[in-house]
């Protein structure tokens, strides 16, 4: 909140997970190439560390590809997410 209300809004080279959480919507509005560019623009506002930018881009790519694959292939059903950890061995 200090950053938001300060006069100095320069990025602070953060590479936390806030950027990755914030960019998920980028995958929903544009094609893959544009989503990558949009994720960088959204991320670098606050998290301009190169690893933050790459991580946010990876999140957008993964979401975009998973969504498009599930529509095109119809192989995965994500309805049953109540798995027991012991079943995943």
C-alpha positions as semicolon CSV with decimal commas, in nm:
position;residue;x (nm);y (nm);z (nm)
1;X;0,000;0,000;0,000
2;X;0,293;0,236;0,062
3;X;0,404;0,189;-0,299
4;X;0,053;0,248;-0,433
5;X;0,006;0,576;-0,249
6;X;0,361;0,707;-0,285
7;X;0,478;0,959;-0,542
8;X;0,754;0,718;-0,650
9;X;0,589;0,433;-0,840
10;X;0,902;0,289;-0,996
11;X;0,921;-0,089;-1,014
12;X;1,134;-0,237;-0,743
13;X;1,273;-0,544;-0,921
14;X;1,053;-0,775;-0,722
15;X;1,022;-1,133;-0,837
16;X;0,751;-1,253;-0,602
17;X;0,445;-1,446;-0,709
18;X;0,211;-1,144;-0,719
19;X;0,282;-1,091;-1,087
20;X;0,205;-1,451;-1,179
21;X;-0,122;-1,435;-0,989
22;X;-0,223;-1,113;-1,160
23;X;-0,161;-1,213;-1,523
24;X;-0,399;-1,508;-1,554
25;X;-0,661;-1,292;-1,723
26;X;-0,418;-1,207;-2,002
27;X;-0,465;-1,556;-2,143
28;X;-0,840;-1,506;-2,171
29;X;-0,853;-1,196;-2,389
30;X;-0,602;-1,234;-2,672
31;X;-0,411;-1,491;-2,879
32;X;-0,096;-1,658;-2,744
33;X;0,154;-1,414;-2,892
34;X;-0,035;-1,111;-2,768
35;X;-0,091;-1,276;-2,430
36;X;0,285;-1,308;-2,382
37;X;0,335;-0,939;-2,459
38;X;0,041;-0,839;-2,240
39;X;0,172;-1,048;-1,951
40;X;0,505;-0,865;-1,970
41;X;0,337;-0,525;-1,970
42;X;0,114;-0,616;-1,677
43;X;0,404;-0,767;-1,482
44;X;0,667;-0,500;-1,527
45;X;0,450;-0,238;-1,357
46;X;0,550;-0,379;-1,020
47;X;0,769;-0,684;-1,080
48;X;1,033;-0,588;-1,333
49;X;1,285;-0,853;-1,235
50;X;1,357;-1,077;-1,539
51;X;1,257;-1,391;-1,348
52;X;0,921;-1,238;-1,254
53;X;0,853;-1,152;-1,617
54;X;0,948;-1,503;-1,733
55;X;0,740;-1,664;-1,457
56;X;0,433;-1,457;-1,541
57;X;0,474;-1,540;-1,909
58;X;0,496;-1,910;-1,824
59;X;0,169;-1,888;-1,630
60;X;-0,006;-1,722;-1,924
61;X;0,130;-1,973;-2,174
62;X;0,032;-2,269;-1,955
63;X;-0,320;-2,138;-1,905
64;X;-0,366;-2,055;-2,272
65;X;-0,237;-2,392;-2,389
66;X;-0,437;-2,588;-2,132
67;X;-0,755;-2,408;-2,226
68;X;-0,705;-2,450;-2,598
69;X;-0,605;-2,816;-2,560
70;X;-0,909;-2,896;-2,350
71;X;-1,137;-2,739;-2,611
72;X;-0,966;-2,900;-2,909
73;X;-0,896;-3,242;-2,767
74;X;-1,169;-3,278;-2,506
75;X;-0,954;-3,539;-2,330
76;X;-0,944;-3,395;-1,982
77;X;-1,222;-3,359;-1,733
78;X;-1,135;-3,134;-1,440
79;X;-1,462;-3,187;-1,256
80;X;-1,327;-3,446;-1,011
81;X;-1,059;-3,262;-0,816
82;X;-1,134;-3,435;-0,486
83;X;-0,836;-3,666;-0,503
84;X;-0,677;-3,830;-0,204
85;X;-0,303;-3,759;-0,189
86;X;-0,243;-4,133;-0,138
87;X;-0,398;-4,204;-0,479
88;X;-0,130;-3,993;-0,652
89;X;0,166;-4,219;-0,577
